[in-house]
């Protein structure tokens, strides 16, 4: 009883048809109306608006999902576009099209046969429904054996390239075709540039015997000749392996799962300190030896386990955003594509529309990386728009970070509650009625998705009742429906500057699940009874109904707390919460919780253009810390509760303690000021940071904490039944989870560029955060931003440089730079490379002849902001 999805079939009345009866695409090969059935290897062309009326078989969808999560998501997005008329046919559950795998038949051959059987069924079914009419089915495959067998079935079948080239008036679609192995060999040289990868059988054997290690490859953003493989297996003595040189990287691409061979200890090296980027305009295969970081001094004297990639276990390629670097050869069709992400190598593609793509952001997919090619080969996927345009760059940002951001589909929206909506008597019967409590919310200004609120009141027994109330989104989402699946896919709400990508539709995020003031809302509440010393006496959790009495900003809440003339219930509640929060924070700090630092900025936007017109670091108030403390306490309490109830399957979050080597740079930075940092435990580190002060340099401690933040490991989610170490290092908590909603931020760097775009040159004071072999990395506190001053300028002779990794120090002519030194620089936007526009800094002070630049005359000294150091 599974529908074919076509308008010509009148058997099913309960499901609207998707495939059009008049399915016409102008083609020299297929002059008749037809539906397309692609096999698994024919994906990238499907996104083009020209391609419509496509039958996506369940077999194909499952294979794509297994091979590439991003490709699967793109197909699903195309299926949801109504005007494309894509229909998913569940051939694996249809009586006429389901097939068993035969003895000796590979899974791949079985799936190819399933595709042919389904295509044959469709051809016969449509012929019967149209009385032998002109509506046909066309199978597209680039598998030679599959094509030959399909022809034996009597099917109409073409290679993808044949069919695409037959489409009248759409030559640009040819650029989207994936290169086949034969084509890739044609466009690469004969010289072997890389070692052969080991076959999978030898890789598996080597890993089993301990000869090889398996891990995930992370490319170095600042040095294209270097990368690190993080070892996946627990219990290994080695957590990461350093790779240096193109041959040792051996065609690994960022995020690939690879097999590595460890070198003997005498060949171990230290990470390099130089910034190296592959910016040469040459699009030919390099003849120069780029196998090692020749002449590059190490950043640290600590040697790291070093090795080489010997095989690829799983490619994690996705479509990449970037720009075309047009070939210098006139009429050339082969060009290099430069990804926006510097961790991804340049990709060679063939396109006939290079002139039209100049200055555009485009998407490109990798097809393969032969051992005789300096770069991987790929093909054009999509034009995203003009580089530098705000909407285009935002789209690039979202795509590069894999943030789902298409409008919610009609299927998702269909599961939203009908308006007007109100809380029913049935709801009240199964929930705690907390509408009488003095609940309030405290958030940043302009917040509309208010997902948490708090209250504090005194009980008759003299204790305090404190509550954290989280919007109960689960009331509106049933498990497994389209709304639930979409929210799961998005995972979190993502905040951009001036824009928000919601996890759930706006009706929920900004209305029914927003705990706004003076409206009744459903919540999930964590409520504690505490004494006045913030010691928990008992905890309980309940679904509830609340009515927030005030929606406050951090500044408004702080003003209430500080204004002694205000003594209403909400203000008393805030004062109680603030007092308890200070005690809780003090107790966490005593246990070793780290107070780290990372500069956050706030943009002030033009109300009409939405461009940033001012940029400043965020000022944190006591109320910021107050809210944070109770969110942490709620998360810890919920973590313990779900672990007690579901000991094998509680979703928890832990923060591993960093290996001692991570702290090398922090210890050196402190030592340069005659201070010691102890790293035996989080408590020892916290105490060291608290005691690390330098006379007449109040910002020093903040710099040290920023540096400590960069030494930390990434916190991770895990299932309680699969791990025994639950400890959260940074919070000094034995257990933790996210009951309150996590969020993701992006786009600060791009908006910083927009801010400086029309500002000309700005002079500002800053501090050296890192010292490199050829540069100093500077933090500008006023703007909360980092930038680099390079000393190896290509346009003029380089000054005399002496780098000492032990300091670390960099001597430029007669001046020696150390970490945390104060400097004065010019700041401007360098737009000479439209692909990688960046903030450029030049040194004003200290004055080094031939290196420093004069103070620009456009800004008199009197107007320059000063930093109190």
C-alpha positions in Angstrom: 0.0 0.0 0.0 3.0 2.3 -0.6 2.1 5.1 -3.0 4.2 5.8 -6.1 3.8 9.6 -5.6 2.8 10.4 -9.2 -0.2 12.4 -10.4 -1.0 9.7 -13.0 -1.8 7.2 -10.3 -5.3 7.7 -8.9 -5.3 4.7 -6.5 -4.3 6.7 -3.3 -6.5 9.5 -2.2 -5.1 10.0 1.3 -1.7 11.3 0.1 -1.1 14.3 -2.2 0.9 13.4 -5.3 4.4 14.9 -5.6 5.6 13.9 -9.0 4.0 15.9 -11.9 2.2 14.2 -14.8 3.8 16.7 -17.2 7.4 16.2 -16.1 9.3 17.9 -18.9 13.0 18.9 -19.0 14.4 20.0 -22.4 16.8 17.3 -23.3 18.3 16.1 -26.6 18.3 12.5 -25.3 14.9 12.4 -23.7 12.3 14.4 -25.6 9.4 12.8 -23.6 8.2 13.6 -20.1 10.2 11.6 -17.6 11.1 11.0 -14.0 14.7 10.6 -12.9 16.0 7.8 -10.6 19.6 8.6 -9.5 21.8 6.0 -8.0 24.0 6.8 -5.0 26.9 8.4 -6.9 24.8 11.0 -8.7 24.1 13.6 -6.0 25.5 17.0 -6.7 23.4 17.8 -9.8 20.2 17.2 -7.9 20.3 20.6 -6.1 20.1 22.6 -9.3 16.7 24.3 -9.8 16.5 22.7 -13.3 16.3 19.2 -11.9 12.8 18.3 -10.9 10.5 15.2 -10.6 13.1 12.9 -9.1 12.4 9.6 -7.4 14.8 9.1 -4.4 14.8 5.5 -3.5 15.1 4.5 0.1 18.1 2.3 -0.8 19.9 5.3 -2.3 19.0 7.5 0.7 20.4 5.0 3.2 23.6 4.6 1.2 24.2 8.3 1.1 23.5 8.6 4.8 26.1 6.0 5.5 28.7 7.6 3.2 28.3 11.3 4.0 26.1 13.1 6.6 26.4 16.5 4.9 25.4 15.0 1.5 22.5 13.2 3.2 21.3 16.5 4.7 21.5 18.3 1.3 19.3 15.6 -0.3 16.8 15.8 2.6 16.7 19.6 2.1 16.1 19.2 -1.6 13.3 16.7 -0.9 11.6 19.3 1.4 11.6 21.9 -1.5 8.0 21.6 -2.8 8.8 23.2 -6.2 11.4 20.5 -7.0 8.9 17.6 -6.8 11.3 15.1 -5.2 9.6 12.0 -3.9 11.1 9.4 -1.5 10.0 5.9 -2.4 10.4 3.3 0.3 11.3 0.5 -2.0 12.8 -1.6 0.9 9.2 -1.9 2.3 7.3 -2.4 -0.9 6.2 -6.0 -1.8 7.1 -5.6 -5.5 10.5 -4.0 -5.0 12.0 -5.5 -1.8 14.7 -8.0 -2.5 16.8 -10.4 -0.4 20.6 -10.4 -0.6 21.7 -13.5 -2.5 24.5 -15.9 -1.3 27.9 -14.5 -2.3 26.4 -11.2 -3.3 28.2 -8.1 -1.9 26.1 -5.4 -0.1 26.9 -3.0 -2.9 25.8 -5.4 -5.6 22.6 -6.1 -3.8 21.9 -2.4 -3.5 22.6 -1.8 -7.2 20.1 -4.7 -8.0 17.5 -3.1 -5.6 17.8 0.1 -7.6 17.3 -1.7 -10.9 14.3 -3.6 -9.6 12.7 -0.5 -8.3 13.3 1.4 -11.6 11.8 -1.5 -13.5 8.7 -1.6 -11.3 8.3 2.2 -11.8 8.6 1.8 -15.6 6.0 -0.9 -15.7 3.7 0.8 -13.2 3.6 4.1 -15.1 3.2 2.4 -18.4 0.1 0.6 -17.0 -1.3 3.8 -15.5 -0.9 5.8 -18.7 -1.9 2.9 -21.1 1.6 2.9 -22.6 1.8 6.7 -22.7 4.8 8.8 -23.1 5.7 9.2 -19.4 9.0 7.3 -18.8 11.6 6.6 -16.0 15.3 7.4 -16.6 17.9 5.8 -14.4 21.1 7.8 -13.9 24.2 5.8 -12.9 28.0 6.2 -13.3 28.6 2.6 -12.4 29.4 0.8 -15.7 28.3 -2.7 -14.5 25.1 -1.3 -13.1 24.4 0.5 -16.4 24.9 -2.6 -18.5 22.6 -4.8 -16.3 20.0 -2.0 -16.3 20.0 -2.0 -20.1 19.5 -5.8 -20.0 16.4 -5.1 -17.9 15.1 -3.0 -20.8 15.5 0.2 -18.8 16.3 3.7 -20.1 19.6 4.4 -18.5 22.3 7.0 -19.0 25.6 8.1 -17.4 25.1 11.3 -15.5 27.4 13.2 -17.8 25.5 12.0 -20.9 22.2 13.2 -19.5 23.5 16.5 -18.2 25.2 17.4 -21.4 21.9 16.7 -23.3 20.1 19.4 -21.3 19.4 22.3 -23.7 20.7 25.7 -22.6 22.3 24.7 -19.3 26.0 24.1 -20.0 27.0 25.3 -16.4 25.4 22.1 -15.0 28.3 20.1 -16.4 30.6 21.8 -13.8 28.7 20.0 -11.1 29.6 16.6 -12.3 31.8 14.6 -10.0 35.1 13.6 -11.7 35.4 9.9 -12.3 38.8 8.2 -11.6 39.7 8.1 -15.3 39.1 11.8 -15.6 41.1 12.5 -12.5 44.1 10.7 -14.0 43.9 12.8 -17.1 44.3 16.1 -15.3 47.2 15.1 -13.0 50.8 14.5 -13.8 52.6 11.2 -13.9 55.1 12.0 -11.1 54.3 10.3 -7.8 54.1 13.0 -5.1 52.7 10.9 -2.3 53.2 7.3 -0.9 50.5 4.7 -1.8 47.8 4.3 0.9 47.7 0.9 2.5 44.7 -1.3 1.7 42.0 -1.5 4.5 42.8 -5.1 5.3 46.4 -4.2 6.2 45.3 -1.1 8.1 42.9 -3.2 10.2 45.5 -5.8 10.9 48.1 -3.1 11.8 45.7 -1.4 14.3 44.8 -4.8 15.9 48.5 -5.7 16.3 49.4 -2.2 17.7 51.7 -1.4 14.7 49.4 1.4 13.6 47.2 3.9 15.4 43.7 5.1 14.4 42.7 8.7 14.9 41.1 11.9 13.5 43.3 14.3 11.5 43.2 18.0 12.4 45.0 20.3 10.0 47.0 23.2 11.4 45.2 26.5 10.5 48.5 28.5 10.6 50.8 26.0 8.9 49.7 24.0 5.9 52.6 21.6 6.3 51.6 20.5 9.7 48.7 18.6 11.4 47.8 16.5 14.4 46.1 13.1 14.6 44.0 12.7 17.8 44.0 9.0 18.8 40.4 7.7 19.2 41.0 4.6 21.3 40.9 4.9 25.1 43.8 3.3 27.0 46.4 4.3 24.4 49.6 5.8 25.9 49.7 8.3 23.1 46.8 10.7 22.7 48.0 12.6 19.7 50.6 12.3 16.9 52.3 15.3 15.2 52.6 15.2 11.4 55.0 17.5 9.5 55.5 17.7 5.7 53.2 17.0 2.8 54.4 13.4 2.3 53.7 12.6 5.9 50.3 14.3 5.8 49.8 12.0 2.7 46.5 13.5 1.4 44.7 13.5 4.7 42.0 16.3 4.8 40.8 17.9 8.0 38.5 15.6 10.0 39.4 12.5 8.1 39.8 9.3 10.1 43.3 8.0 9.3 45.8 5.3 10.2 49.2 6.6 11.3 52.6 4.9 11.8 54.6 6.2 14.7 58.2 7.2 14.1 61.0 6.0 16.5 61.6 8.5 19.3 64.8 9.8 17.7 62.6 11.2 14.9 60.1 12.9 17.1 60.0 16.7 16.7 58.3 19.8 18.3 55.5 21.8 16.7 56.8 24.6 14.5 56.4 28.3 15.4 56.1 29.8 12.0 53.0 30.9 10.2 53.0 29.1 6.7 50.1 29.5 4.3 49.8 27.9 0.8 49.1 31.2 -1.0 51.2 30.6 -4.2 49.3 31.4 -7.4 50.8 28.4 -9.1 48.2 25.8 -10.1 50.5 23.2 -11.3 51.8 20.2 -9.3 54.7 21.4 -7.2 58.2 20.2 -8.0 59.7 21.7 -4.9 60.3 19.5 -1.9 57.6 20.4 0.7 58.0 17.3 2.7 59.4 19.0 5.8 59.2 22.3 7.6 62.8 23.2 6.5 64.5 25.8 8.5 61.5 26.3 10.8 62.3 26.5 14.4 60.1 24.7 16.9 57.6 26.7 19.0 58.4 24.6 22.0 61.4 22.5 23.1 59.0 19.7 24.1 59.2 16.9 21.5 55.8 15.3 20.5 55.1 11.8 19.3 55.6 12.1 15.5 54.5 10.0 12.6 53.0 9.7 9.1 49.6 8.9 7.6 49.7 5.4 5.9 46.0 5.1 5.0 42.6 6.6 5.1 39.9 4.8 7.1 37.1 7.2 6.5 36.9 10.4 4.4 34.8 13.1 6.1 34.6 15.4 3.1 31.8 17.8 2.7 31.1 20.6 0.2 33.4 23.5 1.0 32.8 27.3 0.6 35.4 29.5 -0.9 36.5 31.3 -4.0 38.0 30.4 -7.4 41.6 31.3 -8.1 41.4 31.8 -11.9 44.1 30.2 -14.0 46.6 32.6 -15.7 46.2 30.6 -18.9 43.6 32.2 -21.2 40.7 29.9 -22.1 41.7 27.4 -19.4 39.0 25.3 -17.9 41.1 24.0 -15.0 41.4 26.3 -12.0 42.3 26.1 -8.3 39.6 26.7 -5.7 40.7 28.2 -2.4 38.5 27.2 0.6 37.5 29.8 3.2 38.7 27.4 5.9 42.5 27.5 5.8 42.6 23.9 7.2 41.3 22.6 3.9 43.8 22.3 0.9 43.1 24.0 -2.4 41.1 22.0 -4.8 41.5 21.7 -8.6 38.3 21.9 -10.5 37.2 22.1 -14.1 34.7 24.8 -15.0 33.7 26.7 -18.1 32.3 29.6 -16.2 35.4 30.9 -14.4 34.9 34.5 -15.6 31.3 34.5 -14.2 32.5 33.1 -10.8 35.3 35.7 -10.3 34.6 37.5 -7.0 31.9 35.1 -6.1 31.6 32.8 -3.1 31.1 29.2 -4.4 30.8 25.7 -3.0 33.0 22.9 -4.3 33.1 19.2 -3.5 36.2 16.9 -3.5 36.0 13.9 -5.8 39.4 12.3 -5.0 43.1 12.9 -4.4 45.4 10.8 -6.6 48.9 10.1 -5.4 50.3 12.0 -8.4 48.4 15.3 -7.7 49.6 18.1 -5.4 45.9 19.0 -4.8 42.7 17.0 -4.6 40.4 17.1 -7.6 36.8 18.3 -7.3 33.8 19.9 -9.0 31.7 23.0 -8.7 28.5 22.6 -6.7 26.8 26.0 -6.1 27.2 29.8 -6.4 26.5 31.5 -3.1 26.7 35.1 -4.1 29.1 38.1 -4.2 32.1 37.9 -1.8 31.9 40.5 1.0 28.2 40.8 0.8 26.7 40.5 4.3 24.1 38.0 3.4 26.5 35.9 1.4 29.2 35.9 4.1 26.6 34.9 6.7 25.5 32.0 4.5 29.1 30.9 4.2 29.5 31.1 7.9 26.5 28.9 8.5 27.4 26.4 5.9 31.1 26.1 7.1 29.9 25.4 10.6 27.3 23.0 9.4 24.4 25.0 11.0 21.0 23.9 9.6 19.3 27.2 8.7 16.7 26.7 6.0 13.2 27.8 6.9 11.2 25.2 8.8 9.4 22.9 6.3 5.5 22.7 6.2 5.9 19.2 7.7 7.6 20.6 10.7 5.2 23.5 11.1 2.2 21.2 10.9 3.0 19.9 14.3 2.8 23.3 16.0 -0.1 24.0 18.4 -3.1 25.8 16.9 -3.5 29.4 18.0 -5.0 30.8 20.1 -3.3 28.5 22.7 -3.9 28.4 26.4 -3.1 26.3 29.5 -6.0 23.8 30.1 -7.5 22.4 33.3 -5.9 19.1 32.3 -2.5 20.7 32.3 -3.0 22.1 35.8 -4.0 18.7 37.2 -0.6 17.2 36.4 1.6 20.2 37.1 2.7 22.2 40.2 0.9 25.6 40.1 3.6 28.1 40.8 1.9 31.1 39.3 1.8 32.9 42.7 5.6 32.9 43.1 7.8 36.0 42.4 9.5 34.5 39.4 11.6 36.7 37.1 14.0 36.4 34.2 17.4 38.1 33.7 18.8 38.1 30.2 20.8 40.3 27.7 18.9 43.3 26.3 16.6 42.5 23.4 16.2 38.8 24.3 12.9 37.4 23.1 13.6 33.7 23.6 13.6 33.7 27.4 14.2 30.0 28.3 15.0 30.3 32.0 13.7 32.2 35.1 14.4 32.2 38.8 12.9 32.9 42.2 13.9 33.1 45.8 11.6 33.4 48.9 11.8 32.8 52.6 10.0 29.8 54.1 8.1 29.6 57.4 10.9 27.5 58.9 13.4 30.2 58.2 15.1 28.5 55.3 15.0 29.7 51.7 13.3 28.3 48.6 15.1 28.8 45.4 13.9 27.8 41.9 15.3 27.6 38.4 12.5 27.3 35.9 13.2 26.1 32.3 10.7 26.5 29.5 9.1 23.1 28.9 9.5 22.7 25.2 8.9 18.9 25.5 5.2 19.6 26.1 4.8 20.8 22.5 7.0 18.2 20.8 6.1 14.5 20.5 8.9 12.0 20.2 9.9 11.1 16.6 7.7 13.6 14.7 9.0 16.0 12.1 9.3 18.8 14.6 11.3 16.6 17.0 13.6 15.4 14.2 14.3 18.9 13.0 15.0 20.2 16.5 17.4 17.2 17.1 19.1 18.0 13.8 19.7 21.6 14.8 20.7 20.7 18.3 20.9 24.2 19.7 19.8 27.8 18.9 22.7 29.6 17.1 23.3 33.3 17.8 24.8 35.5 15.2 25.4 39.2 15.5 21.9 40.7 15.0 20.4 37.3 14.0 19.3 34.1 15.6 18.9 30.6 14.0 16.2 29.0 16.1 16.2 25.3 17.1 12.4 25.3 17.1 10.0 27.5 15.1 9.4 31.1 16.3 5.9 30.3 17.7 7.6 28.2 20.3 11.0 29.9 20.8 9.8 33.5 21.1 6.2 32.9 22.3 4.8 29.8 23.8 8.2 28.6 25.2 9.5 32.1 26.1 9.0 32.8 29.8 7.9 36.4 29.2 6.5 38.4 32.0 2.8 38.5 32.9 1.8 35.5 30.9 1.2 31.9 32.0 3.8 29.5 30.7 4.7 25.8 31.1 8.0 25.1 32.7 10.2 22.3 34.2 11.3 23.5 37.6 14.3 22.5 39.8 13.6 23.7 43.3 15.9 23.6 46.3 15.3 24.2 50.0 18.5 25.9 51.3 19.7 27.4 54.5 21.2 30.9 54.5 24.6 29.5 53.9 23.5 28.2 50.5 23.7 24.6 51.8 21.0 22.4 50.0 18.6 20.6 52.4 16.5 19.0 49.8 15.9 19.1 46.0 12.8 18.3 44.0 11.9 18.5 40.3 8.5 19.2 38.9 6.6 20.1 35.7 5.0 23.4 36.5 3.0 26.4 35.5 4.6 29.8 36.2 3.7 33.5 35.6 6.9 35.6 35.5 6.5 38.9 37.3 9.4 40.7 35.4 11.6 40.2 32.3 14.8 42.1 33.2 18.1 42.8 31.6 21.3 42.2 33.6 21.7 45.9 34.0 18.0 46.4 35.2 18.4 43.5 37.8 21.7 45.0 39.0 20.1 48.4 39.4 17.2 46.9 41.5 19.8 45.1 43.8 21.8 48.3 44.3 18.9 50.7 44.8 18.3 50.7 48.5 14.9 52.4 48.1 13.5 49.4 46.2 12.0 46.7 48.4 9.4 44.9 46.3 9.1 41.1 46.2 11.1 40.8 42.9 13.9 43.0 44.2 14.1 41.1 47.5 14.2 37.8 45.5 17.1 39.2 43.4 19.0 40.2 46.5 18.6 36.8 48.0 19.7 35.1 44.8 22.7 37.4 44.5 23.8 36.8 48.1 23.5 33.0 47.7 25.3 33.1 44.3 28.3 34.7 45.9 28.4 32.0 48.5 28.0 29.2 45.9 30.8 30.7 43.7 33.1 31.0 46.7 32.5 27.4 47.6 33.2 26.2 44.0 36.4 28.3 43.9 37.5 26.7 47.1 37.0 23.3 45.5 39.2 24.3 42.6 36.7 25.7 40.0 38.6 27.8 37.5 37.7 31.4 36.7 39.0 31.7 33.2 38.7 34.6 30.8 37.9 35.2 27.1 37.2 38.6 25.8 33.6 39.0 24.6 32.4 41.9 22.5 29.1 43.7 21.9 28.3 45.3 18.6 26.0 48.4 18.3 24.1 48.1 15.0 22.8 50.8 12.7 19.0 50.5 12.9 18.6 50.8 9.1 21.6 49.1 7.5 22.2 46.6 10.4 26.0 47.3 10.0 28.1 47.5 13.2 28.8 51.2 14.1 30.5 50.6 17.4 32.4 47.7 19.0 33.2 47.3 22.7 34.0 44.6 25.2 31.0 43.4 27.2 30.9 44.6 30.8 29.9 41.8 33.2 27.9 42.6 36.3 27.2 40.7 39.5 23.9 39.6 38.0 25.7 37.8 35.1 27.5 35.7 37.8 24.3 35.3 39.8 22.4 33.7 36.8 25.4 31.6 35.9 25.7 30.2 39.4 22.1 29.0 39.6 22.3 27.5 36.0 25.4 25.6 37.1 23.7 24.4 40.3 20.6 23.3 38.3 22.7 21.4 35.8 24.7 19.6 38.6 21.5 18.7 40.5 19.8 17.3 37.3 22.9 15.4 36.4 22.9 13.6 39.7 19.2 12.9 39.4 19.3 11.4 35.9 22.3 9.4 36.8 20.6 8.0 39.9 17.5 7.1 37.8 19.2 6.0 34.6 22.7 4.8 35.6 23.5 3.3 32.3 22.1 5.9 29.8 22.2 9.3 31.4 23.4 12.0 29.0 26.2 13.8 30.9 29.0 16.3 30.1 32.5 16.1 31.3 35.6 18.3 31.0 38.9 16.2 30.9 41.9 17.6 32.6 44.6 18.8 30.2 47.9 16.9 29.8 50.7 18.7 31.5 52.3 19.7 28.2 49.3 21.9 27.4 50.4 24.2 30.2 54.0 24.8 28.9 53.2 28.2 27.4 51.3 29.3 30.5 54.1 28.3 32.8 56.6 30.1 30.6 54.5 33.3 30.5 54.2 33.4 34.3 57.9 32.6 34.7 58.8 35.6 32.5 57.4 37.7 35.3 59.0 35.7 38.1 55.8 33.9 39.0 55.1 30.1 39.4 52.1 28.3 38.1 51.2 25.0 39.7 49.3 22.5 37.7 49.0 19.4 39.9 45.3 19.9 40.2 42.6 22.3 39.2 42.7 23.7 42.7 46.5 24.3 42.5 46.0 26.0 39.1 43.1 28.1 40.4 45.2 29.2 43.5 48.2 30.0 41.3 46.0 32.2 39.0 44.5 34.0 41.9 47.9 34.8 43.3 49.4 35.8 39.9 49.6 39.6 40.1 52.2 42.1 38.8 52.6 45.5 40.4 51.3 48.4 38.3 49.9 45.9 35.7 46.3 45.1 36.7 45.5 43.6 33.3 48.2 41.0 33.7 46.0 38.5 35.6 43.3 38.8 32.9 45.9 38.0 30.2 47.1 35.0 32.2 43.5 33.7 32.5 42.9 34.1 28.8 46.1 32.1 28.1 44.9 29.4 30.6 41.6 29.2 28.7 43.5 28.3 25.6 45.3 25.4 27.4 42.0 23.7 28.2 40.6 20.5 26.6 37.2 20.5 24.9 34.3 19.5 27.1 32.3 16.5 25.7 28.9 14.9 26.0 28.9 11.2 26.9 26.7 8.4 28.0 27.1 7.4 31.7 27.2 3.6 30.9 30.1 4.1 28.5 32.6 5.9 30.9 33.6 5.9 34.5 35.3 9.3 34.7 32.5 11.9 35.0 34.6 14.7 36.5 34.3 18.3 35.1 37.7 19.8 35.5 36.9 23.5 34.9 33.9 23.5 37.2 35.5 21.2 39.8 32.3 19.2 39.8 32.1 15.4 40.1 29.1 15.3 37.6 27.5 17.7 35.1 25.0 17.9 32.3 23.0 20.5 30.3 19.5 20.9 31.7 19.6 24.5 30.8 19.9 25.0 27.1 23.4 25.3 25.5 23.8 27.8 22.6 26.3 28.4 19.9 27.8 31.7 18.8 29.4 32.6 15.5 30.0 35.7 13.2 32.0 38.0 15.5 35.1 37.9 13.3 33.0 38.9 10.2 31.2 41.7 12.0 34.6 43.0 13.3 35.7 43.2 9.7 32.6 45.1 8.8 33.2 47.5 11.7 36.8 48.3 10.5 35.9 48.4 6.8 34.9 52.1 6.9 37.1 53.2 9.8 40.3 53.8 7.9 43.3 53.3 10.3 42.7 53.2 14.1 45.5 53.4 16.7 45.2 51.3 19.8 47.2 49.9 22.7 47.4 46.2 23.3 49.4 43.3 24.8 51.4 40.5 23.3 49.6 37.3 23.8 51.9 35.0 21.8 55.4 35.3 20.3 56.0 33.4 17.1 59.2 33.0 14.9 58.1 35.7 12.5 55.3 37.5 14.2 53.7 38.7 17.5 50.1 38.0 18.3 48.4 41.0 20.0 45.3 41.3 22.1 43.4 44.6 21.9 41.4 44.8 25.2 39.2 47.6 24.0 37.8 45.6 21.1 38.3 42.1 22.6 40.2 41.0 19.4 43.4 39.5 18.4 45.7 40.3 15.5 49.2 39.7 14.3 52.1 42.0 13.5 54.3 40.1 10.9 58.0 41.0 10.6 58.8 39.0 7.4 57.2 41.4 4.8 57.4 40.2 1.2 57.5 43.8 -0.1 60.6 45.0 1.8 63.8 43.5 3.4 63.1 41.6 6.6 64.6 42.9 9.8 67.1 40.7 11.7 65.1 38.2 13.8 66.2 35.9 16.6 63.6 33.6 18.1 64.1 31.8 21.4 61.6 29.1 22.1 62.6 28.9 25.7 61.4 32.4 26.6 59.6 32.5 24.3 61.1 35.8 23.0 61.6 37.4 19.6 64.4 39.8 19.1 63.7 42.2 16.2 66.8 44.2 15.4 67.8 45.5 18.9 64.4 45.2 20.6 63.3 42.0 22.4 59.5 41.2 22.6 58.1 39.0 25.4 54.6 37.8 26.1 52.4 40.4 27.8 54.5 43.3 26.8 52.5 46.4 26.0 52.6 47.7 22.5 50.8 50.3 20.3 49.6 49.4 16.9 47.6 50.6 13.9 44.5 48.6 13.1 43.0 48.4 9.6 41.1 46.1 7.3 43.3 44.4 4.7 40.9 43.7 1.8 43.6 42.9 -0.8 42.7 39.2 -0.6 38.9 39.3 -0.9 38.8 35.6 0.0 40.6 36.1 3.3 40.0 39.7 4.3 41.7 40.2 7.7 42.5 42.7 10.3 46.0 44.0 9.8 48.1 45.5 12.5 51.3 47.5 12.2 53.7 48.4 15.0 53.8 52.0 16.2 55.5 51.5 19.6 58.1 50.5 20.6 59.8 52.4 17.8 62.1 50.1 15.8 63.8 51.9 12.8 62.7 50.3 9.5 60.0 48.3 11.3 57.6 50.6 13.1 55.2 52.9 11.3 54.7 56.5 12.1 51.5 57.6 13.9 48.9 58.4 11.2 48.2 62.1 11.0 44.4 61.5 10.7 44.1 60.9 14.4 45.7 63.4 16.8 47.4 62.0 19.9 44.8 63.7 22.2 42.0 61.6 20.8 43.7 58.3 21.3 42.2 56.0 24.0 44.7 55.0 26.7 44.9 51.8 28.6 45.6 51.8 32.3 48.4 49.3 32.6 
